[in-house]
Amino acid sequence: MTSDEIRETVLRMLCEVAPEADPARIRGDIDLRDQLDIDSMDLLNFVIAMHEQLHVDIPENEYGRLGTVDLLVEYIGDQLAARTA
């Protein structure tokens, strides 16, 4: 899976938990909580959706360092690459 495909999936899942979000306006380098009106329950629903879509676990201790789309895409890409290695 390419980074662009991962990014597309991340944005799609974000828009499912924050339906008012415009994926074209979500910046990759700005914290998601600053861009979207999401709370901890929304974040949990997003993590569950990512697991269901991509079969990637994001441990709770990683949530804090994965606050932007760019960081999420990198993390998920690394997890997927490690799984195929």
Backbone as XML, in Angstrom:
<?xml version="1.0"?>
<chain id="A" units="angstrom">
  <residue number="1" name="MET">
    <atom name="N" x="0.852" y="-1.174" z="0.000"/>
    <atom name="CA" x="0.000" y="0.000" z="0.000"/>
    <atom name="C" x="0.897" y="1.236" z="0.000"/>
  </residue>
  <residue number="2" name="THR">
    <atom name="N" x="0.606" y="2.164" z="-0.871"/>
    <atom name="CA" x="1.425" y="3.372" z="-0.980"/>
    <atom name="C" x="1.028" y="4.392" z="0.095"/>
  </residue>
  <residue number="3" name="SER">
    <atom name="N" x="1.892" y="5.373" z="0.285"/>
    <atom name="CA" x="1.597" y="6.447" z="1.232"/>
    <atom name="C" x="0.335" y="7.202" z="0.828"/>
  </residue>
  <residue number="4" name="ASP">
    <atom name="N" x="0.147" y="7.407" z="-0.457"/>
    <atom name="CA" x="-1.054" y="8.101" z="-0.929"/>
    <atom name="C" x="-2.318" y="7.300" z="-0.610"/>
  </residue>
  <residue number="5" name="GLU">
    <atom name="N" x="-2.251" y="5.990" z="-0.764"/>
    <atom name="CA" x="-3.399" y="5.140" z="-0.438"/>
    <atom name="C" x="-3.682" y="5.162" z="1.063"/>
  </residue>
  <residue number="6" name="ILE">
    <atom name="N" x="-2.618" y="5.137" z="1.850"/>
    <atom name="CA" x="-2.786" y="5.216" z="3.307"/>
    <atom name="C" x="-3.399" y="6.557" z="3.673"/>
  </residue>
  <residue number="7" name="ARG">
    <atom name="N" x="-2.885" y="7.633" z="3.109"/>
    <atom name="CA" x="-3.401" y="8.981" z="3.393"/>
    <atom name="C" x="-4.888" y="9.064" z="3.027"/>
  </residue>
  <residue number="8" name="GLU">
    <atom name="N" x="-5.243" y="8.535" z="1.883"/>
    <atom name="CA" x="-6.637" y="8.547" z="1.449"/>
    <atom name="C" x="-7.528" y="7.800" z="2.450"/>
  </residue>
  <residue number="9" name="THR">
    <atom name="N" x="-7.061" y="6.659" z="2.921"/>
    <atom name="CA" x="-7.812" y="5.876" z="3.903"/>
    <atom name="C" x="-7.928" y="6.622" z="5.222"/>
  </residue>
  <residue number="10" name="VAL">
    <atom name="N" x="-6.827" y="7.218" z="5.679"/>
    <atom name="CA" x="-6.841" y="7.987" z="6.924"/>
    <atom name="C" x="-7.848" y="9.130" z="6.816"/>
  </residue>
  <residue number="11" name="LEU">
    <atom name="N" x="-7.819" y="9.861" z="5.738"/>
    <atom name="CA" x="-8.743" y="10.980" z="5.563"/>
    <atom name="C" x="-10.194" y="10.509" z="5.493"/>
  </residue>
  <residue number="12" name="ARG">
    <atom name="N" x="-10.420" y="9.408" z="4.813"/>
    <atom name="CA" x="-11.778" y="8.865" z="4.721"/>
    <atom name="C" x="-12.293" y="8.461" z="6.106"/>
  </residue>
  <residue number="13" name="MET">
    <atom name="N" x="-11.446" y="7.816" z="6.897"/>
    <atom name="CA" x="-11.839" y="7.392" z="8.236"/>
    <atom name="C" x="-12.047" y="8.596" z="9.154"/>
  </residue>
  <residue number="14" name="LEU">
    <atom name="N" x="-11.223" y="9.619" z="9.000"/>
    <atom name="CA" x="-11.409" y="10.837" z="9.794"/>
    <atom name="C" x="-12.757" y="11.472" z="9.491"/>
  </residue>
  <residue number="15" name="CYS">
    <atom name="N" x="-13.137" y="11.471" z="8.222"/>
    <atom name="CA" x="-14.408" y="12.073" z="7.834"/>
    <atom name="C" x="-15.602" y="11.244" z="8.301"/>
  </residue>
  <residue number="16" name="GLU">
    <atom name="N" x="-15.371" y="9.979" z="8.590"/>
    <atom name="CA" x="-16.452" y="9.167" z="9.152"/>
    <atom name="C" x="-16.694" y="9.518" z="10.615"/>
  </residue>
  <residue number="17" name="VAL">
    <atom name="N" x="-15.622" y="9.819" z="11.353"/>
    <atom name="CA" x="-15.803" y="10.176" z="12.769"/>
    <atom name="C" x="-16.079" y="11.664" z="12.938"/>
  </residue>
  <residue number="18" name="ALA">
    <atom name="N" x="-15.714" y="12.463" z="11.954"/>
    <atom name="CA" x="-15.985" y="13.910" z="11.970"/>
    <atom name="C" x="-16.603" y="14.276" z="10.624"/>
  </residue>
  <residue number="19" name="PRO">
    <atom name="N" x="-17.888" y="13.938" z="10.440"/>
    <atom name="CA" x="-18.513" y="14.095" z="9.122"/>
    <atom name="C" x="-18.532" y="15.518" z="8.580"/>
  </residue>
  <residue number="20" name="GLU">
    <atom name="N" x="-18.393" y="16.503" z="9.444"/>
    <atom name="CA" x="-18.379" y="17.889" z="8.970"/>
    <atom name="C" x="-17.027" y="18.282" z="8.374"/>
  </residue>
  <residue number="21" name="ALA">
    <atom name="N" x="-16.031" y="17.422" z="8.515"/>
    <atom name="CA" x="-14.682" y="17.717" z="8.018"/>
    <atom name="C" x="-14.631" y="17.637" z="6.496"/>
  </residue>
  <residue number="22" name="ASP">
    <atom name="N" x="-13.871" y="18.542" z="5.914"/>
    <atom name="CA" x="-13.627" y="18.532" z="4.478"/>
    <atom name="C" x="-12.225" y="17.948" z="4.270"/>
  </residue>
  <residue number="23" name="PRO">
    <atom name="N" x="-12.120" y="16.750" z="3.701"/>
    <atom name="CA" x="-10.810" y="16.123" z="3.564"/>
    <atom name="C" x="-9.807" y="16.958" z="2.768"/>
  </residue>
  <residue number="24" name="ALA">
    <atom name="N" x="-10.302" y="17.774" z="1.851"/>
    <atom name="CA" x="-9.411" y="18.615" z="1.046"/>
    <atom name="C" x="-8.782" y="19.727" z="1.887"/>
  </residue>
  <residue number="25" name="ARG">
    <atom name="N" x="-9.380" y="20.038" z="3.010"/>
    <atom name="CA" x="-8.878" y="21.127" z="3.850"/>
    <atom name="C" x="-8.058" y="20.639" z="5.049"/>
  </residue>
  <residue number="26" name="ILE">
    <atom name="N" x="-7.985" y="19.329" z="5.240"/>
    <atom name="CA" x="-7.221" y="18.790" z="6.369"/>
    <atom name="C" x="-5.747" y="18.815" z="6.010"/>
  </residue>
  <residue number="27" name="ARG">
    <atom name="N" x="-4.976" y="19.557" z="6.791"/>
    <atom name="CA" x="-3.537" y="19.669" z="6.552"/>
    <atom name="C" x="-2.826" y="18.513" z="7.234"/>
  </residue>
  <residue number="28" name="GLY">
    <atom name="N" x="-1.809" y="18.007" z="6.569"/>
    <atom name="CA" x="-1.065" y="16.871" z="7.081"/>
    <atom name="C" x="-0.140" y="17.190" z="8.233"/>
  </residue>
  <residue number="29" name="ASP">
    <atom name="N" x="0.225" y="18.462" z="8.373"/>
    <atom name="CA" x="1.233" y="18.831" z="9.358"/>
    <atom name="C" x="0.674" y="19.560" z="10.579"/>
  </residue>
  <residue number="30" name="ILE">
    <atom name="N" x="-0.634" y="19.672" z="10.672"/>
    <atom name="CA" x="-1.265" y="20.364" z="11.806"/>
    <atom name="C" x="-2.047" y="19.354" z="12.627"/>
  </residue>
  <residue number="31" name="ASP">
    <atom name="N" x="-1.953" y="19.482" z="13.953"/>
    <atom name="CA" x="-2.625" y="18.561" z="14.852"/>
    <atom name="C" x="-4.109" y="18.447" z="14.506"/>
  </residue>
  <residue number="32" name="LEU">
    <atom name="N" x="-4.574" y="17.221" z="14.481"/>
    <atom name="CA" x="-5.959" y="16.966" z="14.108"/>
    <atom name="C" x="-6.952" y="17.610" z="15.068"/>
  </residue>
  <residue number="33" name="ARG">
    <atom name="N" x="-6.617" y="17.634" z="16.346"/>
    <atom name="CA" x="-7.530" y="18.235" z="17.322"/>
    <atom name="C" x="-7.652" y="19.742" z="17.104"/>
  </residue>
  <residue number="34" name="ASP">
    <atom name="N" x="-6.621" y="20.353" z="16.542"/>
    <atom name="CA" x="-6.686" y="21.772" z="16.229"/>
    <atom name="C" x="-7.502" y="22.038" z="14.958"/>
  </residue>
  <residue number="35" name="GLN">
    <atom name="N" x="-7.569" y="21.040" z="14.079"/>
    <atom name="CA" x="-8.283" y="21.202" z="12.813"/>
    <atom name="C" x="-9.732" y="20.735" z="12.859"/>
  </residue>
  <residue number="36" name="LEU">
    <atom name="N" x="-9.957" y="19.672" z="13.628"/>
    <atom name="CA" x="-11.274" y="19.049" z="13.664"/>
    <atom name="C" x="-11.812" y="19.095" z="15.089"/>
  </residue>
  <residue number="37" name="ASP">
    <atom name="N" x="-13.080" y="19.110" z="15.200"/>
    <atom name="CA" x="-13.697" y="19.102" z="16.525"/>
    <atom name="C" x="-13.884" y="17.651" z="16.960"/>
  </residue>
  <residue number="38" name="ILE">
    <atom name="N" x="-12.770" y="16.995" z="17.324"/>
    <atom name="CA" x="-12.848" y="15.602" z="17.750"/>
    <atom name="C" x="-12.450" y="15.495" z="19.215"/>
  </residue>
  <residue number="39" name="ASP">
    <atom name="N" x="-13.131" y="14.605" z="19.908"/>
    <atom name="CA" x="-12.809" y="14.371" z="21.305"/>
    <atom name="C" x="-12.169" y="12.987" z="21.440"/>
  </residue>
  <residue number="40" name="SER">
    <atom name="N" x="-11.933" y="12.573" z="22.663"/>
    <atom name="CA" x="-11.246" y="11.299" z="22.877"/>
    <atom name="C" x="-12.066" y="10.117" z="22.365"/>
  </residue>
  <residue number="41" name="MET">
    <atom name="N" x="-13.376" y="10.192" z="22.437"/>
    <atom name="CA" x="-14.217" y="9.114" z="21.923"/>
    <atom name="C" x="-14.141" y="9.054" z="20.397"/>
  </residue>
  <residue number="42" name="ASP">
    <atom name="N" x="-14.128" y="10.206" z="19.746"/>
    <atom name="CA" x="-13.944" y="10.241" z="18.292"/>
    <atom name="C" x="-12.603" y="9.635" z="17.908"/>
  </residue>
  <residue number="43" name="LEU">
    <atom name="N" x="-11.580" y="9.966" z="18.676"/>
    <atom name="CA" x="-10.246" y="9.429" z="18.399"/>
    <atom name="C" x="-10.245" y="7.907" z="18.535"/>
  </residue>
  <residue number="44" name="LEU">
    <atom name="N" x="-10.886" y="7.407" z="19.570"/>
    <atom name="CA" x="-10.977" y="5.959" z="19.754"/>
    <atom name="C" x="-11.724" y="5.310" z="18.595"/>
  </residue>
  <residue number="45" name="ASN">
    <atom name="N" x="-12.826" y="5.912" z="18.167"/>
    <atom name="CA" x="-13.568" y="5.379" z="17.021"/>
    <atom name="C" x="-12.713" y="5.388" z="15.753"/>
  </residue>
  <residue number="46" name="PHE">
    <atom name="N" x="-11.906" y="6.419" z="15.600"/>
    <atom name="CA" x="-11.000" y="6.503" z="14.453"/>
    <atom name="C" x="-9.969" y="5.372" z="14.499"/>
  </residue>
  <residue number="47" name="VAL">
    <atom name="N" x="-9.371" y="5.143" z="15.652"/>
    <atom name="CA" x="-8.368" y="4.084" z="15.799"/>
    <atom name="C" x="-8.995" y="2.719" z="15.500"/>
  </residue>
  <residue number="48" name="ILE">
    <atom name="N" x="-10.202" y="2.503" z="15.975"/>
    <atom name="CA" x="-10.905" y="1.247" z="15.692"/>
    <atom name="C" x="-11.153" y="1.108" z="14.188"/>
  </residue>
  <residue number="49" name="ALA">
    <atom name="N" x="-11.569" y="2.192" z="13.554"/>
    <atom name="CA" x="-11.806" y="2.163" z="12.106"/>
    <atom name="C" x="-10.521" y="1.865" z="11.340"/>
  </residue>
  <residue number="50" name="MET">
    <atom name="N" x="-9.411" y="2.434" z="11.785"/>
    <atom name="CA" x="-8.121" y="2.174" z="11.123"/>
    <atom name="C" x="-7.751" y="0.697" z="11.261"/>
  </residue>
  <residue number="51" name="HIS">
    <atom name="N" x="-7.990" y="0.157" z="12.444"/>
    <atom name="CA" x="-7.696" y="-1.266" z="12.657"/>
    <atom name="C" x="-8.560" y="-2.136" z="11.738"/>
  </residue>
  <residue number="52" name="GLU">
    <atom name="N" x="-9.838" y="-1.808" z="11.632"/>
    <atom name="CA" x="-10.727" y="-2.600" z="10.793"/>
    <atom name="C" x="-10.386" y="-2.473" z="9.310"/>
  </residue>
  <residue number="53" name="GLN">
    <atom name="N" x="-9.994" y="-1.282" z="8.871"/>
    <atom name="CA" x="-9.688" y="-1.056" z="7.456"/>
    <atom name="C" x="-8.325" y="-1.609" z="7.057"/>
  </residue>
  <residue number="54" name="LEU">
    <atom name="N" x="-7.317" y="-1.327" z="7.890"/>
    <atom name="CA" x="-5.930" y="-1.638" z="7.510"/>
    <atom name="C" x="-5.293" y="-2.747" z="8.345"/>
  </residue>
  <residue number="55" name="HIS">
    <atom name="N" x="-6.011" y="-3.202" z="9.353"/>
    <atom name="CA" x="-5.497" y="-4.267" z="10.229"/>
    <atom name="C" x="-4.183" y="-3.865" z="10.888"/>
  </residue>
  <residue number="56" name="VAL">
    <atom name="N" x="-4.142" y="-2.605" z="11.313"/>
    <atom name="CA" x="-2.975" y="-2.067" z="12.000"/>
    <atom name="C" x="-3.407" y="-1.666" z="13.408"/>
  </residue>
  <residue number="57" name="ASP">
    <atom name="N" x="-2.689" y="-2.168" z="14.395"/>
    <atom name="CA" x="-2.962" y="-1.782" z="15.774"/>
    <atom name="C" x="-2.207" y="-0.507" z="16.100"/>
  </residue>
  <residue number="58" name="ILE">
    <atom name="N" x="-2.889" y="0.419" z="16.741"/>
    <atom name="CA" x="-2.246" y="1.628" z="17.241"/>
    <atom name="C" x="-2.418" y="1.595" z="18.749"/>
  </residue>
  <residue number="59" name="PRO">
    <atom name="N" x="-1.356" y="1.237" z="19.476"/>
    <atom name="CA" x="-1.452" y="1.160" z="20.932"/>
    <atom name="C" x="-1.775" y="2.525" z="21.544"/>
  </residue>
  <residue number="60" name="GLU">
    <atom name="N" x="-2.494" y="2.496" z="22.640"/>
    <atom name="CA" x="-2.922" y="3.731" z="23.290"/>
    <atom name="C" x="-1.748" y="4.640" z="23.634"/>
  </residue>
  <residue number="61" name="ASN">
    <atom name="N" x="-0.599" y="4.054" z="23.978"/>
    <atom name="CA" x="0.568" y="4.880" z="24.322"/>
    <atom name="C" x="1.149" y="5.611" z="23.115"/>
  </residue>
  <residue number="62" name="GLU">
    <atom name="N" x="0.686" y="5.307" z="21.906"/>
    <atom name="CA" x="1.146" y="5.975" z="20.693"/>
    <atom name="C" x="0.231" y="7.132" z="20.277"/>
  </residue>
  <residue number="63" name="TYR">
    <atom name="N" x="-0.971" y="7.200" z="20.819"/>
    <atom name="CA" x="-1.947" y="8.205" z="20.398"/>
    <atom name="C" x="-1.372" y="9.622" z="20.431"/>
  </residue>
  <residue number="64" name="GLY">
    <atom name="N" x="-0.680" y="9.952" z="21.495"/>
    <atom name="CA" x="-0.170" y="11.306" z="21.676"/>
    <atom name="C" x="0.831" y="11.740" z="20.627"/>
  </residue>
  <residue number="65" name="ARG">
    <atom name="N" x="1.609" y="10.818" z="20.114"/>
    <atom name="CA" x="2.630" y="11.196" z="19.131"/>
    <atom name="C" x="2.147" y="11.076" z="17.686"/>
  </residue>
  <residue number="66" name="LEU">
    <atom name="N" x="0.899" y="10.668" z="17.512"/>
    <atom name="CA" x="0.341" y="10.496" z="16.172"/>
    <atom name="C" x="-0.790" y="11.486" z="15.931"/>
  </residue>
  <residue number="67" name="GLY">
    <atom name="N" x="-0.547" y="12.740" z="16.226"/>
    <atom name="CA" x="-1.588" y="13.749" z="16.187"/>
    <atom name="C" x="-1.849" y="14.384" z="14.840"/>
  </residue>
  <residue number="68" name="THR">
    <atom name="N" x="-1.014" y="14.108" z="13.845"/>
    <atom name="CA" x="-1.216" y="14.695" z="12.521"/>
    <atom name="C" x="-1.416" y="13.597" z="11.486"/>
  </residue>
  <residue number="69" name="VAL">
    <atom name="N" x="-1.986" y="13.963" z="10.363"/>
    <atom name="CA" x="-2.170" y="13.003" z="9.277"/>
    <atom name="C" x="-0.813" y="12.483" z="8.809"/>
  </residue>
  <residue number="70" name="ASP">
    <atom name="N" x="0.170" y="13.369" z="8.676"/>
    <atom name="CA" x="1.493" y="12.943" z="8.210"/>
    <atom name="C" x="2.097" y="11.886" z="9.133"/>
  </residue>
  <residue number="71" name="LEU">
    <atom name="N" x="1.998" y="12.110" z="10.437"/>
    <atom name="CA" x="2.555" y="11.153" z="11.401"/>
    <atom name="C" x="1.786" y="9.834" z="11.370"/>
  </residue>
  <residue number="72" name="LEU">
    <atom name="N" x="0.480" y="9.898" z="11.209"/>
    <atom name="CA" x="-0.323" y="8.681" z="11.104"/>
    <atom name="C" x="0.036" y="7.884" z="9.855"/>
  </residue>
  <residue number="73" name="VAL">
    <atom name="N" x="0.174" y="8.570" z="8.738"/>
    <atom name="CA" x="0.522" y="7.892" z="7.484"/>
    <atom name="C" x="1.885" y="7.210" z="7.615"/>
  </residue>
  <residue number="74" name="GLU">
    <atom name="N" x="2.837" y="7.899" z="8.195"/>
    <atom name="CA" x="4.167" y="7.321" z="8.385"/>
    <atom name="C" x="4.113" y="6.102" z="9.305"/>
  </residue>
  <residue number="75" name="TYR">
    <atom name="N" x="3.414" y="6.234" z="10.417"/>
    <atom name="CA" x="3.310" y="5.136" z="11.383"/>
    <atom name="C" x="2.646" y="3.915" z="10.745"/>
  </residue>
  <residue number="76" name="ILE">
    <atom name="N" x="1.518" y="4.131" z="10.088"/>
    <atom name="CA" x="0.798" y="3.014" z="9.472"/>
    <atom name="C" x="1.636" y="2.386" z="8.362"/>
  </residue>
  <residue number="77" name="GLY">
    <atom name="N" x="2.305" y="3.206" z="7.567"/>
    <atom name="CA" x="3.196" y="2.679" z="6.531"/>
    <atom name="C" x="4.290" y="1.808" z="7.113"/>
  </residue>
  <residue number="78" name="ASP">
    <atom name="N" x="4.884" y="2.264" z="8.221"/>
    <atom name="CA" x="5.927" y="1.481" z="8.888"/>
    <atom name="C" x="5.372" y="0.154" z="9.404"/>
  </residue>
  <residue number="79" name="GLN">
    <atom name="N" x="4.179" y="0.207" z="9.981"/>
    <atom name="CA" x="3.556" y="-1.021" z="10.504"/>
    <atom name="C" x="3.248" y="-2.006" z="9.385"/>
  </residue>
  <residue number="80" name="LEU">
    <atom name="N" x="2.737" y="-1.513" z="8.283"/>
    <atom name="CA" x="2.433" y="-2.383" z="7.152"/>
    <atom name="C" x="3.707" y="-2.968" z="6.547"/>
  </residue>
  <residue number="81" name="ALA">
    <atom name="N" x="4.751" y="-2.141" z="6.454"/>
    <atom name="CA" x="6.025" y="-2.622" z="5.891"/>
    <atom name="C" x="6.646" y="-3.679" z="6.803"/>
  </residue>
  <residue number="82" name="ALA">
    <atom name="N" x="6.558" y="-3.486" z="8.106"/>
    <atom name="CA" x="7.130" y="-4.446" z="9.052"/>
    <atom name="C" x="6.391" y="-5.783" z="8.975"/>
  </residue>
  <residue number="83" name="ARG">
    <atom name="N" x="5.122" y="-5.716" z="8.699"/>
    <atom name="CA" x="4.315" y="-6.932" z="8.617"/>
    <atom name="C" x="4.684" y="-7.766" z="7.395"/>
  </residue>
  <residue number="84" name="THR">
    <atom name="N" x="5.099" y="-7.096" z="6.294"/>
    <atom name="CA" x="5.433" y="-7.813" z="5.067"/>
    <atom name="C" x="6.915" y="-8.184" z="4.987"/>
  </residue>
  <residue number="85" name="ALA">
    <atom name="N" x="7.702" y="-7.675" z="5.912"/>
    <atom name="CA" x="9.150" y="-7.950" z="5.876"/>
    <atom name="C" x="9.475" y="-9.321" z="6.433"/>
  </residue>
</chain>
